[in-house]
């Protein structure tokens, strides 16, 4: 049992460091002390079922992946050299074309609304989801084509953390802060987007989504996403299928 908690604690530590969270920031998200975080990561403290669920939500993975030391979530960006996996992995391949578009759409969003106090990471996740799924419903083809997982707080783009890590310091900067006493991760752009990557109808749809939803805070936009058919018809922790968008109801449908 001690070996299990040491292995689990080490995995949690690696996940925390991979997403750039300090122990103090992590403790704020879990609502436990920093000392408890240190004990968990060293394997000196057992983790409750409730804490395991919360930790999985923070990292946007299932509890099954968190508890299984042989199963990791691996995002493969085809712009970088692909490594041969040593463990059993869930792999999501991101072609260079999609990677470039992801970056420019994110920068477009950040340049337009990123400085607003309500626009943190959670809101950006949901904006990207509605941009992708609205475009697919309207034009039957993908705009960014990110992979969205259903978790407690709403649809989450699995590629986001790894792509943003590539962009930090060059395309954008990451800022940790608080919004009404809640921890908030913000991203601020360091350059303008390359609009030659985006078509006119893509920009128009992005603007429509921003005009409709960007005034919402994290709780409001998460709740809004929970009533969309793609979310409702997907099991917890599973990938949300784009095809489910064609069964949307009013007021979510964007088809004429």
MODELLER restraints for C-alpha pairs under 7 A, 6 or more apart:
rsr = mdl.restraints
at = mdl.atoms
rsr.add(forms.Gaussian(group=physical.xy_distance, feature=features.Distance(at['CA:5:A'], at['CA:43:A']), mean=4.83, stdev=0.5))
rsr.add(forms.Gaussian(group=physical.xy_distance, feature=features.Distance(at['CA:5:A'], at['CA:46:A']), mean=6.63, stdev=0.5))
rsr.add(forms.Gaussian(group=physical.xy_distance, feature=features.Distance(at['CA:6:A'], at['CA:42:A']), mean=6.06, stdev=0.5))
rsr.add(forms.Gaussian(group=physical.xy_distance, feature=features.Distance(at['CA:6:A'], at['CA:43:A']), mean=3.92, stdev=0.5))
rsr.add(forms.Gaussian(group=physical.xy_distance, feature=features.Distance(at['CA:8:A'], at['CA:67:A']), mean=6.75, stdev=0.5))
rsr.add(forms.Gaussian(group=physical.xy_distance, feature=features.Distance(at['CA:9:A'], at['CA:40:A']), mean=5.39, stdev=0.5))
rsr.add(forms.Gaussian(group=physical.xy_distance, feature=features.Distance(at['CA:9:A'], at['CA:41:A']), mean=3.83, stdev=0.5))
rsr.add(forms.Gaussian(group=physical.xy_distance, feature=features.Distance(at['CA:9:A'], at['CA:42:A']), mean=5.74, stdev=0.5))
rsr.add(forms.Gaussian(group=physical.xy_distance, feature=features.Distance(at['CA:9:A'], at['CA:43:A']), mean=5.20, stdev=0.5))
rsr.add(forms.Gaussian(group=physical.xy_distance, feature=features.Distance(at['CA:10:A'], at['CA:41:A']), mean=5.51, stdev=0.5))
rsr.add(forms.Gaussian(group=physical.xy_distance, feature=features.Distance(at['CA:10:A'], at['CA:42:A']), mean=6.73, stdev=0.5))
rsr.add(forms.Gaussian(group=physical.xy_distance, feature=features.Distance(at['CA:12:A'], at['CA:41:A']), mean=6.39, stdev=0.5))
rsr.add(forms.Gaussian(group=physical.xy_distance, feature=features.Distance(at['CA:13:A'], at['CA:41:A']), mean=5.55, stdev=0.5))
rsr.add(forms.Gaussian(group=physical.xy_distance, feature=features.Distance(at['CA:19:A'], at['CA:161:A']), mean=6.68, stdev=0.5))
rsr.add(forms.Gaussian(group=physical.xy_distance, feature=features.Distance(at['CA:23:A'], at['CA:34:A']), mean=5.97, stdev=0.5))
rsr.add(forms.Gaussian(group=physical.xy_distance, feature=features.Distance(at['CA:23:A'], at['CA:37:A']), mean=6.52, stdev=0.5))
rsr.add(forms.Gaussian(group=physical.xy_distance, feature=features.Distance(at['CA:24:A'], at['CA:34:A']), mean=5.46, stdev=0.5))
rsr.add(forms.Gaussian(group=physical.xy_distance, feature=features.Distance(at['CA:27:A'], at['CA:33:A']), mean=5.64, stdev=0.5))
rsr.add(forms.Gaussian(group=physical.xy_distance, feature=features.Distance(at['CA:27:A'], at['CA:34:A']), mean=5.32, stdev=0.5))
rsr.add(forms.Gaussian(group=physical.xy_distance, feature=features.Distance(at['CA:27:A'], at['CA:37:A']), mean=6.38, stdev=0.5))
rsr.add(forms.Gaussian(group=physical.xy_distance, feature=features.Distance(at['CA:29:A'], at['CA:183:A']), mean=6.98, stdev=0.5))
rsr.add(forms.Gaussian(group=physical.xy_distance, feature=features.Distance(at['CA:30:A'], at['CA:54:A']), mean=6.53, stdev=0.5))
rsr.add(forms.Gaussian(group=physical.xy_distance, feature=features.Distance(at['CA:39:A'], at['CA:45:A']), mean=5.24, stdev=0.5))
rsr.add(forms.Gaussian(group=physical.xy_distance, feature=features.Distance(at['CA:40:A'], at['CA:46:A']), mean=6.72, stdev=0.5))
rsr.add(forms.Gaussian(group=physical.xy_distance, feature=features.Distance(at['CA:40:A'], at['CA:47:A']), mean=6.91, stdev=0.5))
rsr.add(forms.Gaussian(group=physical.xy_distance, feature=features.Distance(at['CA:52:A'], at['CA:63:A']), mean=6.79, stdev=0.5))
rsr.add(forms.Gaussian(group=physical.xy_distance, feature=features.Distance(at['CA:53:A'], at['CA:63:A']), mean=6.24, stdev=0.5))
rsr.add(forms.Gaussian(group=physical.xy_distance, feature=features.Distance(at['CA:56:A'], at['CA:62:A']), mean=5.78, stdev=0.5))
rsr.add(forms.Gaussian(group=physical.xy_distance, feature=features.Distance(at['CA:56:A'], at['CA:63:A']), mean=5.51, stdev=0.5))
rsr.add(forms.Gaussian(group=physical.xy_distance, feature=features.Distance(at['CA:56:A'], at['CA:66:A']), mean=6.46, stdev=0.5))
rsr.add(forms.Gaussian(group=physical.xy_distance, feature=features.Distance(at['CA:57:A'], at['CA:151:A']), mean=6.75, stdev=0.5))
rsr.add(forms.Gaussian(group=physical.xy_distance, feature=features.Distance(at['CA:57:A'], at['CA:152:A']), mean=6.77, stdev=0.5))
rsr.add(forms.Gaussian(group=physical.xy_distance, feature=features.Distance(at['CA:60:A'], at['CA:151:A']), mean=6.66, stdev=0.5))
rsr.add(forms.Gaussian(group=physical.xy_distance, feature=features.Distance(at['CA:61:A'], at['CA:237:A']), mean=6.92, stdev=0.5))
rsr.add(forms.Gaussian(group=physical.xy_distance, feature=features.Distance(at['CA:62:A'], at['CA:237:A']), mean=5.55, stdev=0.5))
rsr.add(forms.Gaussian(group=physical.xy_distance, feature=features.Distance(at['CA:65:A'], at['CA:71:A']), mean=5.60, stdev=0.5))
rsr.add(forms.Gaussian(group=physical.xy_distance, feature=features.Distance(at['CA:65:A'], at['CA:72:A']), mean=6.23, stdev=0.5))
rsr.add(forms.Gaussian(group=physical.xy_distance, feature=features.Distance(at['CA:70:A'], at['CA:87:A']), mean=5.75, stdev=0.5))
rsr.add(forms.Gaussian(group=physical.xy_distance, feature=features.Distance(at['CA:70:A'], at['CA:88:A']), mean=5.93, stdev=0.5))
rsr.add(forms.Gaussian(group=physical.xy_distance, feature=features.Distance(at['CA:71:A'], at['CA:87:A']), mean=6.49, stdev=0.5))
rsr.add(forms.Gaussian(group=physical.xy_distance, feature=features.Distance(at['CA:71:A'], at['CA:88:A']), mean=5.10, stdev=0.5))
rsr.add(forms.Gaussian(group=physical.xy_distance, feature=features.Distance(at['CA:71:A'], at['CA:89:A']), mean=5.51, stdev=0.5))
rsr.add(forms.Gaussian(group=physical.xy_distance, feature=features.Distance(at['CA:72:A'], at['CA:88:A']), mean=6.74, stdev=0.5))
rsr.add(forms.Gaussian(group=physical.xy_distance, feature=features.Distance(at['CA:72:A'], at['CA:89:A']), mean=5.05, stdev=0.5))
rsr.add(forms.Gaussian(group=physical.xy_distance, feature=features.Distance(at['CA:72:A'], at['CA:90:A']), mean=6.68, stdev=0.5))
rsr.add(forms.Gaussian(group=physical.xy_distance, feature=features.Distance(at['CA:73:A'], at['CA:89:A']), mean=5.73, stdev=0.5))
rsr.add(forms.Gaussian(group=physical.xy_distance, feature=features.Distance(at['CA:73:A'], at['CA:90:A']), mean=5.16, stdev=0.5))
rsr.add(forms.Gaussian(group=physical.xy_distance, feature=features.Distance(at['CA:73:A'], at['CA:91:A']), mean=6.74, stdev=0.5))
rsr.add(forms.Gaussian(group=physical.xy_distance, feature=features.Distance(at['CA:74:A'], at['CA:89:A']), mean=6.06, stdev=0.5))
rsr.add(forms.Gaussian(group=physical.xy_distance, feature=features.Distance(at['CA:74:A'], at['CA:90:A']), mean=5.88, stdev=0.5))
rsr.add(forms.Gaussian(group=physical.xy_distance, feature=features.Distance(at['CA:74:A'], at['CA:91:A']), mean=5.18, stdev=0.5))
rsr.add(forms.Gaussian(group=physical.xy_distance, feature=features.Distance(at['CA:74:A'], at['CA:92:A']), mean=6.86, stdev=0.5))
rsr.add(forms.Gaussian(group=physical.xy_distance, feature=features.Distance(at['CA:75:A'], at['CA:91:A']), mean=5.76, stdev=0.5))
rsr.add(forms.Gaussian(group=physical.xy_distance, feature=features.Distance(at['CA:75:A'], at['CA:92:A']), mean=5.10, stdev=0.5))
rsr.add(forms.Gaussian(group=physical.xy_distance, feature=features.Distance(at['CA:75:A'], at['CA:93:A']), mean=6.56, stdev=0.5))
rsr.add(forms.Gaussian(group=physical.xy_distance, feature=features.Distance(at['CA:75:A'], at['CA:159:A']), mean=6.29, stdev=0.5))
rsr.add(forms.Gaussian(group=physical.xy_distance, feature=features.Distance(at['CA:76:A'], at['CA:82:A']), mean=6.68, stdev=0.5))
rsr.add(forms.Gaussian(group=physical.xy_distance, feature=features.Distance(at['CA:76:A'], at['CA:91:A']), mean=6.62, stdev=0.5))
rsr.add(forms.Gaussian(group=physical.xy_distance, feature=features.Distance(at['CA:76:A'], at['CA:92:A']), mean=5.90, stdev=0.5))
rsr.add(forms.Gaussian(group=physical.xy_distance, feature=features.Distance(at['CA:76:A'], at['CA:93:A']), mean=4.96, stdev=0.5))
rsr.add(forms.Gaussian(group=physical.xy_distance, feature=features.Distance(at['CA:76:A'], at['CA:94:A']), mean=6.25, stdev=0.5))
rsr.add(forms.Gaussian(group=physical.xy_distance, feature=features.Distance(at['CA:77:A'], at['CA:93:A']), mean=6.10, stdev=0.5))
rsr.add(forms.Gaussian(group=physical.xy_distance, feature=features.Distance(at['CA:77:A'], at['CA:94:A']), mean=4.95, stdev=0.5))
rsr.add(forms.Gaussian(group=physical.xy_distance, feature=features.Distance(at['CA:77:A'], at['CA:95:A']), mean=6.71, stdev=0.5))
rsr.add(forms.Gaussian(group=physical.xy_distance, feature=features.Distance(at['CA:78:A'], at['CA:93:A']), mean=6.77, stdev=0.5))
rsr.add(forms.Gaussian(group=physical.xy_distance, feature=features.Distance(at['CA:78:A'], at['CA:94:A']), mean=5.81, stdev=0.5))
rsr.add(forms.Gaussian(group=physical.xy_distance, feature=features.Distance(at['CA:78:A'], at['CA:95:A']), mean=5.28, stdev=0.5))
rsr.add(forms.Gaussian(group=physical.xy_distance, feature=features.Distance(at['CA:78:A'], at['CA:96:A']), mean=5.81, stdev=0.5))
rsr.add(forms.Gaussian(group=physical.xy_distance, feature=features.Distance(at['CA:79:A'], at['CA:96:A']), mean=5.44, stdev=0.5))
rsr.add(forms.Gaussian(group=physical.xy_distance, feature=features.Distance(at['CA:98:A'], at['CA:144:A']), mean=5.83, stdev=0.5))
rsr.add(forms.Gaussian(group=physical.xy_distance, feature=features.Distance(at['CA:98:A'], at['CA:145:A']), mean=6.92, stdev=0.5))
rsr.add(forms.Gaussian(group=physical.xy_distance, feature=features.Distance(at['CA:101:A'], at['CA:144:A']), mean=6.04, stdev=0.5))
rsr.add(forms.Gaussian(group=physical.xy_distance, feature=features.Distance(at['CA:101:A'], at['CA:197:A']), mean=6.51, stdev=0.5))
rsr.add(forms.Gaussian(group=physical.xy_distance, feature=features.Distance(at['CA:102:A'], at['CA:144:A']), mean=5.59, stdev=0.5))
rsr.add(forms.Gaussian(group=physical.xy_distance, feature=features.Distance(at['CA:104:A'], at['CA:193:A']), mean=5.08, stdev=0.5))
rsr.add(forms.Gaussian(group=physical.xy_distance, feature=features.Distance(at['CA:104:A'], at['CA:194:A']), mean=6.09, stdev=0.5))
rsr.add(forms.Gaussian(group=physical.xy_distance, feature=features.Distance(at['CA:107:A'], at['CA:189:A']), mean=6.10, stdev=0.5))
rsr.add(forms.Gaussian(group=physical.xy_distance, feature=features.Distance(at['CA:107:A'], at['CA:192:A']), mean=6.71, stdev=0.5))
rsr.add(forms.Gaussian(group=physical.xy_distance, feature=features.Distance(at['CA:107:A'], at['CA:193:A']), mean=5.34, stdev=0.5))
rsr.add(forms.Gaussian(group=physical.xy_distance, feature=features.Distance(at['CA:108:A'], at['CA:193:A']), mean=5.42, stdev=0.5))
rsr.add(forms.Gaussian(group=physical.xy_distance, feature=features.Distance(at['CA:110:A'], at['CA:188:A']), mean=6.17, stdev=0.5))
rsr.add(forms.Gaussian(group=physical.xy_distance, feature=features.Distance(at['CA:110:A'], at['CA:189:A']), mean=5.86, stdev=0.5))
rsr.add(forms.Gaussian(group=physical.xy_distance, feature=features.Distance(at['CA:111:A'], at['CA:189:A']), mean=6.12, stdev=0.5))
rsr.add(forms.Gaussian(group=physical.xy_distance, feature=features.Distance(at['CA:111:A'], at['CA:192:A']), mean=6.88, stdev=0.5))
rsr.add(forms.Gaussian(group=physical.xy_distance, feature=features.Distance(at['CA:114:A'], at['CA:187:A']), mean=6.69, stdev=0.5))
rsr.add(forms.Gaussian(group=physical.xy_distance, feature=features.Distance(at['CA:114:A'], at['CA:188:A']), mean=5.95, stdev=0.5))
rsr.add(forms.Gaussian(group=physical.xy_distance, feature=features.Distance(at['CA:115:A'], at['CA:188:A']), mean=6.80, stdev=0.5))
rsr.add(forms.Gaussian(group=physical.xy_distance, feature=features.Distance(at['CA:118:A'], at['CA:217:A']), mean=5.25, stdev=0.5))
rsr.add(forms.Gaussian(group=physical.xy_distance, feature=features.Distance(at['CA:119:A'], at['CA:186:A']), mean=6.92, stdev=0.5))
rsr.add(forms.Gaussian(group=physical.xy_distance, feature=features.Distance(at['CA:120:A'], at['CA:184:A']), mean=5.82, stdev=0.5))
rsr.add(forms.Gaussian(group=physical.xy_distance, feature=features.Distance(at['CA:120:A'], at['CA:185:A']), mean=5.40, stdev=0.5))
rsr.add(forms.Gaussian(group=physical.xy_distance, feature=features.Distance(at['CA:120:A'], at['CA:186:A']), mean=4.67, stdev=0.5))
rsr.add(forms.Gaussian(group=physical.xy_distance, feature=features.Distance(at['CA:121:A'], at['CA:185:A']), mean=5.46, stdev=0.5))
rsr.add(forms.Gaussian(group=physical.xy_distance, feature=features.Distance(at['CA:121:A'], at['CA:186:A']), mean=5.91, stdev=0.5))
rsr.add(forms.Gaussian(group=physical.xy_distance, feature=features.Distance(at['CA:122:A'], at['CA:218:A']), mean=5.74, stdev=0.5))
rsr.add(forms.Gaussian(group=physical.xy_distance, feature=features.Distance(at['CA:123:A'], at['CA:217:A']), mean=6.70, stdev=0.5))
rsr.add(forms.Gaussian(group=physical.xy_distance, feature=features.Distance(at['CA:123:A'], at['CA:218:A']), mean=5.17, stdev=0.5))
rsr.add(forms.Gaussian(group=physical.xy_distance, feature=features.Distance(at['CA:123:A'], at['CA:221:A']), mean=6.64, stdev=0.5))
rsr.add(forms.Gaussian(group=physical.xy_distance, feature=features.Distance(at['CA:125:A'], at['CA:156:A']), mean=5.67, stdev=0.5))
rsr.add(forms.Gaussian(group=physical.xy_distance, feature=features.Distance(at['CA:125:A'], at['CA:157:A']), mean=6.36, stdev=0.5))
rsr.add(forms.Gaussian(group=physical.xy_distance, feature=features.Distance(at['CA:126:A'], at['CA:155:A']), mean=6.35, stdev=0.5))
rsr.add(forms.Gaussian(group=physical.xy_distance, feature=features.Distance(at['CA:126:A'], at['CA:221:A']), mean=6.78, stdev=0.5))
rsr.add(forms.Gaussian(group=physical.xy_distance, feature=features.Distance(at['CA:126:A'], at['CA:222:A']), mean=7.00, stdev=0.5))
rsr.add(forms.Gaussian(group=physical.xy_distance, feature=features.Distance(at['CA:129:A'], at['CA:155:A']), mean=6.60, stdev=0.5))
rsr.add(forms.Gaussian(group=physical.xy_distance, feature=features.Distance(at['CA:130:A'], at['CA:209:A']), mean=6.92, stdev=0.5))
rsr.add(forms.Gaussian(group=physical.xy_distance, feature=features.Distance(at['CA:131:A'], at['CA:206:A']), mean=5.85, stdev=0.5))
rsr.add(forms.Gaussian(group=physical.xy_distance, feature=features.Distance(at['CA:131:A'], at['CA:209:A']), mean=6.33, stdev=0.5))
rsr.add(forms.Gaussian(group=physical.xy_distance, feature=features.Distance(at['CA:132:A'], at['CA:142:A']), mean=6.69, stdev=0.5))
rsr.add(forms.Gaussian(group=physical.xy_distance, feature=features.Distance(at['CA:132:A'], at['CA:143:A']), mean=5.80, stdev=0.5))
rsr.add(forms.Gaussian(group=physical.xy_distance, feature=features.Distance(at['CA:132:A'], at['CA:144:A']), mean=6.13, stdev=0.5))
rsr.add(forms.Gaussian(group=physical.xy_distance, feature=features.Distance(at['CA:132:A'], at['CA:145:A']), mean=6.36, stdev=0.5))
rsr.add(forms.Gaussian(group=physical.xy_distance, feature=features.Distance(at['CA:133:A'], at['CA:242:A']), mean=6.63, stdev=0.5))
rsr.add(forms.Gaussian(group=physical.xy_distance, feature=features.Distance(at['CA:133:A'], at['CA:245:A']), mean=6.59, stdev=0.5))
rsr.add(forms.Gaussian(group=physical.xy_distance, feature=features.Distance(at['CA:134:A'], at['CA:254:A']), mean=6.34, stdev=0.5))
rsr.add(forms.Gaussian(group=physical.xy_distance, feature=features.Distance(at['CA:135:A'], at['CA:142:A']), mean=6.71, stdev=0.5))
rsr.add(forms.Gaussian(group=physical.xy_distance, feature=features.Distance(at['CA:135:A'], at['CA:143:A']), mean=6.36, stdev=0.5))
rsr.add(forms.Gaussian(group=physical.xy_distance, feature=features.Distance(at['CA:135:A'], at['CA:205:A']), mean=6.92, stdev=0.5))
rsr.add(forms.Gaussian(group=physical.xy_distance, feature=features.Distance(at['CA:136:A'], at['CA:142:A']), mean=5.37, stdev=0.5))
rsr.add(forms.Gaussian(group=physical.xy_distance, feature=features.Distance(at['CA:137:A'], at['CA:245:A']), mean=5.85, stdev=0.5))
rsr.add(forms.Gaussian(group=physical.xy_distance, feature=features.Distance(at['CA:137:A'], at['CA:246:A']), mean=6.06, stdev=0.5))
rsr.add(forms.Gaussian(group=physical.xy_distance, feature=features.Distance(at['CA:137:A'], at['CA:254:A']), mean=6.97, stdev=0.5))
rsr.add(forms.Gaussian(group=physical.xy_distance, feature=features.Distance(at['CA:137:A'], at['CA:255:A']), mean=6.66, stdev=0.5))
rsr.add(forms.Gaussian(group=physical.xy_distance, feature=features.Distance(at['CA:138:A'], at['CA:254:A']), mean=6.17, stdev=0.5))
rsr.add(forms.Gaussian(group=physical.xy_distance, feature=features.Distance(at['CA:138:A'], at['CA:255:A']), mean=5.20, stdev=0.5))
rsr.add(forms.Gaussian(group=physical.xy_distance, feature=features.Distance(at['CA:146:A'], at['CA:157:A']), mean=6.04, stdev=0.5))
rsr.add(forms.Gaussian(group=physical.xy_distance, feature=features.Distance(at['CA:146:A'], at['CA:159:A']), mean=6.89, stdev=0.5))
rsr.add(forms.Gaussian(group=physical.xy_distance, feature=features.Distance(at['CA:147:A'], at['CA:157:A']), mean=5.44, stdev=0.5))
rsr.add(forms.Gaussian(group=physical.xy_distance, feature=features.Distance(at['CA:147:A'], at['CA:158:A']), mean=5.75, stdev=0.5))
rsr.add(forms.Gaussian(group=physical.xy_distance, feature=features.Distance(at['CA:147:A'], at['CA:159:A']), mean=6.99, stdev=0.5))
rsr.add(forms.Gaussian(group=physical.xy_distance, feature=features.Distance(at['CA:147:A'], at['CA:239:A']), mean=6.93, stdev=0.5))
rsr.add(forms.Gaussian(group=physical.xy_distance, feature=features.Distance(at['CA:148:A'], at['CA:155:A']), mean=5.60, stdev=0.5))
rsr.add(forms.Gaussian(group=physical.xy_distance, feature=features.Distance(at['CA:148:A'], at['CA:156:A']), mean=5.03, stdev=0.5))
rsr.add(forms.Gaussian(group=physical.xy_distance, feature=features.Distance(at['CA:148:A'], at['CA:157:A']), mean=4.43, stdev=0.5))
rsr.add(forms.Gaussian(group=physical.xy_distance, feature=features.Distance(at['CA:148:A'], at['CA:158:A']), mean=6.00, stdev=0.5))
rsr.add(forms.Gaussian(group=physical.xy_distance, feature=features.Distance(at['CA:148:A'], at['CA:239:A']), mean=5.69, stdev=0.5))
rsr.add(forms.Gaussian(group=physical.xy_distance, feature=features.Distance(at['CA:148:A'], at['CA:240:A']), mean=5.67, stdev=0.5))
rsr.add(forms.Gaussian(group=physical.xy_distance, feature=features.Distance(at['CA:149:A'], at['CA:155:A']), mean=5.47, stdev=0.5))
rsr.add(forms.Gaussian(group=physical.xy_distance, feature=features.Distance(at['CA:149:A'], at['CA:156:A']), mean=5.21, stdev=0.5))
rsr.add(forms.Gaussian(group=physical.xy_distance, feature=features.Distance(at['CA:149:A'], at['CA:157:A']), mean=6.55, stdev=0.5))
rsr.add(forms.Gaussian(group=physical.xy_distance, feature=features.Distance(at['CA:149:A'], at['CA:158:A']), mean=6.75, stdev=0.5))
rsr.add(forms.Gaussian(group=physical.xy_distance, feature=features.Distance(at['CA:149:A'], at['CA:237:A']), mean=5.94, stdev=0.5))
rsr.add(forms.Gaussian(group=physical.xy_distance, feature=features.Distance(at['CA:149:A'], at['CA:238:A']), mean=5.58, stdev=0.5))
rsr.add(forms.Gaussian(group=physical.xy_distance, feature=features.Distance(at['CA:149:A'], at['CA:239:A']), mean=4.37, stdev=0.5))
rsr.add(forms.Gaussian(group=physical.xy_distance, feature=features.Distance(at['CA:149:A'], at['CA:240:A']), mean=5.76, stdev=0.5))
rsr.add(forms.Gaussian(group=physical.xy_distance, feature=features.Distance(at['CA:150:A'], at['CA:156:A']), mean=6.61, stdev=0.5))
rsr.add(forms.Gaussian(group=physical.xy_distance, feature=features.Distance(at['CA:150:A'], at['CA:231:A']), mean=6.71, stdev=0.5))
rsr.add(forms.Gaussian(group=physical.xy_distance, feature=features.Distance(at['CA:150:A'], at['CA:234:A']), mean=6.96, stdev=0.5))
rsr.add(forms.Gaussian(group=physical.xy_distance, feature=features.Distance(at['CA:150:A'], at['CA:236:A']), mean=5.57, stdev=0.5))
rsr.add(forms.Gaussian(group=physical.xy_distance, feature=features.Distance(at['CA:150:A'], at['CA:237:A']), mean=4.98, stdev=0.5))
rsr.add(forms.Gaussian(group=physical.xy_distance, feature=features.Distance(at['CA:150:A'], at['CA:238:A']), mean=5.73, stdev=0.5))
rsr.add(forms.Gaussian(group=physical.xy_distance, feature=features.Distance(at['CA:150:A'], at['CA:239:A']), mean=6.31, stdev=0.5))
rsr.add(forms.Gaussian(group=physical.xy_distance, feature=features.Distance(at['CA:150:A'], at['CA:240:A']), mean=6.46, stdev=0.5))
rsr.add(forms.Gaussian(group=physical.xy_distance, feature=features.Distance(at['CA:151:A'], at['CA:236:A']), mean=6.01, stdev=0.5))
rsr.add(forms.Gaussian(group=physical.xy_distance, feature=features.Distance(at['CA:151:A'], at['CA:237:A']), mean=5.36, stdev=0.5))
rsr.add(forms.Gaussian(group=physical.xy_distance, feature=features.Distance(at['CA:153:A'], at['CA:222:A']), mean=5.87, stdev=0.5))
rsr.add(forms.Gaussian(group=physical.xy_distance, feature=features.Distance(at['CA:154:A'], at['CA:222:A']), mean=5.32, stdev=0.5))
rsr.add(forms.Gaussian(group=physical.xy_distance, feature=features.Distance(at['CA:154:A'], at['CA:225:A']), mean=6.20, stdev=0.5))
rsr.add(forms.Gaussian(group=physical.xy_distance, feature=features.Distance(at['CA:154:A'], at['CA:226:A']), mean=6.41, stdev=0.5))
rsr.add(forms.Gaussian(group=physical.xy_distance, feature=features.Distance(at['CA:168:A'], at['CA:174:A']), mean=6.90, stdev=0.5))
rsr.add(forms.Gaussian(group=physical.xy_distance, feature=features.Distance(at['CA:170:A'], at['CA:190:A']), mean=6.77, stdev=0.5))
rsr.add(forms.Gaussian(group=physical.xy_distance, feature=features.Distance(at['CA:171:A'], at['CA:189:A']), mean=6.14, stdev=0.5))
rsr.add(forms.Gaussian(group=physical.xy_distance, feature=features.Distance(at['CA:171:A'], at['CA:190:A']), mean=5.03, stdev=0.5))
rsr.add(forms.Gaussian(group=physical.xy_distance, feature=features.Distance(at['CA:171:A'], at['CA:191:A']), mean=5.85, stdev=0.5))
rsr.add(forms.Gaussian(group=physical.xy_distance, feature=features.Distance(at['CA:172:A'], at['CA:187:A']), mean=6.44, stdev=0.5))
rsr.add(forms.Gaussian(group=physical.xy_distance, feature=features.Distance(at['CA:172:A'], at['CA:188:A']), mean=5.47, stdev=0.5))
rsr.add(forms.Gaussian(group=physical.xy_distance, feature=features.Distance(at['CA:172:A'], at['CA:189:A']), mean=4.26, stdev=0.5))
rsr.add(forms.Gaussian(group=physical.xy_distance, feature=features.Distance(at['CA:172:A'], at['CA:190:A']), mean=4.74, stdev=0.5))
rsr.add(forms.Gaussian(group=physical.xy_distance, feature=features.Distance(at['CA:173:A'], at['CA:187:A']), mean=5.62, stdev=0.5))
rsr.add(forms.Gaussian(group=physical.xy_distance, feature=features.Distance(at['CA:173:A'], at['CA:188:A']), mean=5.31, stdev=0.5))
rsr.add(forms.Gaussian(group=physical.xy_distance, feature=features.Distance(at['CA:173:A'], at['CA:189:A']), mean=6.46, stdev=0.5))
rsr.add(forms.Gaussian(group=physical.xy_distance, feature=features.Distance(at['CA:173:A'], at['CA:190:A']), mean=6.89, stdev=0.5))
rsr.add(forms.Gaussian(group=physical.xy_distance, feature=features.Distance(at['CA:174:A'], at['CA:186:A']), mean=5.88, stdev=0.5))
rsr.add(forms.Gaussian(group=physical.xy_distance, feature=features.Distance(at['CA:174:A'], at['CA:187:A']), mean=4.68, stdev=0.5))
rsr.add(forms.Gaussian(group=physical.xy_distance, feature=features.Distance(at['CA:174:A'], at['CA:188:A']), mean=6.59, stdev=0.5))
rsr.add(forms.Gaussian(group=physical.xy_distance, feature=features.Distance(at['CA:175:A'], at['CA:185:A']), mean=5.84, stdev=0.5))
rsr.add(forms.Gaussian(group=physical.xy_distance, feature=features.Distance(at['CA:175:A'], at['CA:186:A']), mean=5.05, stdev=0.5))
rsr.add(forms.Gaussian(group=physical.xy_distance, feature=features.Distance(at['CA:175:A'], at['CA:187:A']), mean=6.10, stdev=0.5))
rsr.add(forms.Gaussian(group=physical.xy_distance, feature=features.Distance(at['CA:176:A'], at['CA:184:A']), mean=6.00, stdev=0.5))
rsr.add(forms.Gaussian(group=physical.xy_distance, feature=features.Distance(at['CA:176:A'], at['CA:185:A']), mean=4.75, stdev=0.5))
rsr.add(forms.Gaussian(group=physical.xy_distance, feature=features.Distance(at['CA:176:A'], at['CA:186:A']), mean=6.33, stdev=0.5))
rsr.add(forms.Gaussian(group=physical.xy_distance, feature=features.Distance(at['CA:177:A'], at['CA:183:A']), mean=5.92, stdev=0.5))
rsr.add(forms.Gaussian(group=physical.xy_distance, feature=features.Distance(at['CA:177:A'], at['CA:184:A']), mean=5.17, stdev=0.5))
rsr.add(forms.Gaussian(group=physical.xy_distance, feature=features.Distance(at['CA:177:A'], at['CA:185:A']), mean=6.30, stdev=0.5))
rsr.add(forms.Gaussian(group=physical.xy_distance, feature=features.Distance(at['CA:178:A'], at['CA:184:A']), mean=4.87, stdev=0.5))
rsr.add(forms.Gaussian(group=physical.xy_distance, feature=features.Distance(at['CA:225:A'], at['CA:231:A']), mean=6.99, stdev=0.5))
rsr.add(forms.Gaussian(group=physical.xy_distance, feature=features.Distance(at['CA:226:A'], at['CA:232:A']), mean=6.62, stdev=0.5))
rsr.add(forms.Gaussian(group=physical.xy_distance, feature=features.Distance(at['CA:228:A'], at['CA:248:A']), mean=6.81, stdev=0.5))
rsr.add(forms.Gaussian(group=physical.xy_distance, feature=features.Distance(at['CA:228:A'], at['CA:252:A']), mean=6.55, stdev=0.5))
rsr.add(forms.Gaussian(group=physical.xy_distance, feature=features.Distance(at['CA:229:A'], at['CA:245:A']), mean=6.82, stdev=0.5))
rsr.add(forms.Gaussian(group=physical.xy_distance, feature=features.Distance(at['CA:229:A'], at['CA:247:A']), mean=6.67, stdev=0.5))
rsr.add(forms.Gaussian(group=physical.xy_distance, feature=features.Distance(at['CA:229:A'], at['CA:248:A']), mean=5.31, stdev=0.5))
rsr.add(forms.Gaussian(group=physical.xy_distance, feature=features.Distance(at['CA:230:A'], at['CA:240:A']), mean=6.31, stdev=0.5))
rsr.add(forms.Gaussian(group=physical.xy_distance, feature=features.Distance(at['CA:230:A'], at['CA:241:A']), mean=6.94, stdev=0.5))
rsr.add(forms.Gaussian(group=physical.xy_distance, feature=features.Distance(at['CA:230:A'], at['CA:244:A']), mean=5.18, stdev=0.5))
rsr.add(forms.Gaussian(group=physical.xy_distance, feature=features.Distance(at['CA:230:A'], at['CA:245:A']), mean=5.70, stdev=0.5))
rsr.add(forms.Gaussian(group=physical.xy_distance, feature=features.Distance(at['CA:231:A'], at['CA:240:A']), mean=6.78, stdev=0.5))
rsr.add(forms.Gaussian(group=physical.xy_distance, feature=features.Distance(at['CA:234:A'], at['CA:240:A']), mean=5.93, stdev=0.5))
